[in-house]
């Protein structure tokens, strides 16, 4: 029988324990992320990273939790590290792209989102990336380009309420208000819970001088938790 030297056995045992600890910390961290207990998630995932700095998912989810707590610098660091470890992971790239939009880093966002699409153009995550590119255009007031993105999505997915809603919002920004109302009517028929569609349709109706038709939408948006319409309610409806 071959005997393993005591010191070598201890090293193997310690390595096994460390691996078990890393799995446990990852499990606890992911559970905390799901529960939106982000401070606990950060603590657990920091331990996981200390035990295995090459685990891209630990950096990803710690970064998302850091963003949720307002630590954008730490979040960006963690997402950059995750991408460095897994440069072709579509989920990590998508998350970093979304984070970059929030930080106003649109060139970085576009680079990441287009990479997601290139990896697998037909995948659900690539479709998500296309929606997000549209959001980036809207955030930059590039409504013609946003409209083009959403119009392509509507043509591919004609019953997708979000795509129709987003196209309608872009149309409103382009002062194509009759078309905007038609899209938003259709979106709300498909999904009556699209809060943004009520406010956007109301704004398009006001632009068409249909203020009495806009008021129910403004009230609905307000009742569903959109405080941005409060001033419009006072101006046009009371």
ABEGO torsion letter per residue (X at the ends): XBBBBAAAAAAAAAAAAAAAAAAAAAAAAAAAAAAGBAAAAAAAAAAAAAABAABAAAAAAAAAAAAAAGBAAAAAAAAAAAAAABAABAAAAAAAAAAAAAAGBAAAAAAAAAAAAAABAABAAAAAAAAAAAAAAAAAGBAAAAAAAAAAAAAABAABAAAAAAAAAAAAAAGBAAAAAAAAAAAAAABAABAAAAAAAAAAAAAAGBAAAAAAAAAAAAAAGBAAAAAAAAAAAX
